[in-house]
Amino acid sequence: MDDGVDSGWPASPASALQLLVDGNKRFVAGERLHPHQDADRRAALAPAQRPFAVLFGCSDSRLAAEIIFDRGLGDLFVVRTAGHVVGAEILGSIEYAVAALDTPLIAVLGHDSCGAIAAALDAVRHGTTPDGFVRDVVERVMLSVLAVRSQALADADAAVEEHIRYTVDLLVRRSQVIADRLADGRLGVVGLSYGLGEGTVRRVAGHGV
């Protein structure tokens, strides 16, 4: 159905990104349209899906992708981990969306007041790391924190932005599927930073968009 938000599937990574940006503006302004959230949409999607963007974000409960971008069923292929850290399962999930579903955009979504970043900064300051598998998350975030150590110790947002940039570049380096589609102009990869208080997203990094 035509919900008045978009007319068809986005033809390029740039147009896919614009759908995200426009939806976030509606969310911030309190003018959400709640597109693609009715029974007709549910029925239309039953045979197959074709999301216009992969949303790879932090698992933080305040980053509910379909809400902050004012989207609905079938619009976003959402993959989330604490601190948006990357492993084999994450790469495989994203590659599936890109190769099998022909999704034209990957958006990496980080945010301020990130617990994973805070834990990594505590480890730098005090030399202590969490127990269990949380340590693995902190160790993966640590590379980004150490890259901007002095700035991050003064302002945690410096580490947040560096980690978003690092993740965007890592996806392109690690995945040949992503790199090939990016080179062909069929895919864009963008890094976005979300402000928890304002609800706004800001571009931090990108390739092919």
Buried (B, 14 or more C-beta within 10 A) or exposed (E): EEBEBBEEEBEBBBBBBBBBEBBBBBBBEEEBBBBBBBEEBEEBBEEEBEBBBBBBBBBBEEBEBBBBBBBBBBBBBBBBBBBBBBEEEBBEBBBBBBBEBBBBBBBBBBBBBBBBBBBBBBBBEEEEBBEEEBEBBBBBBBEBBEBBBEBBBEEBBBBBBBBBBBBBBBBBEBBEBBBEBBEEEBBBBBBBBBBEEEBBBEBBBBBBB
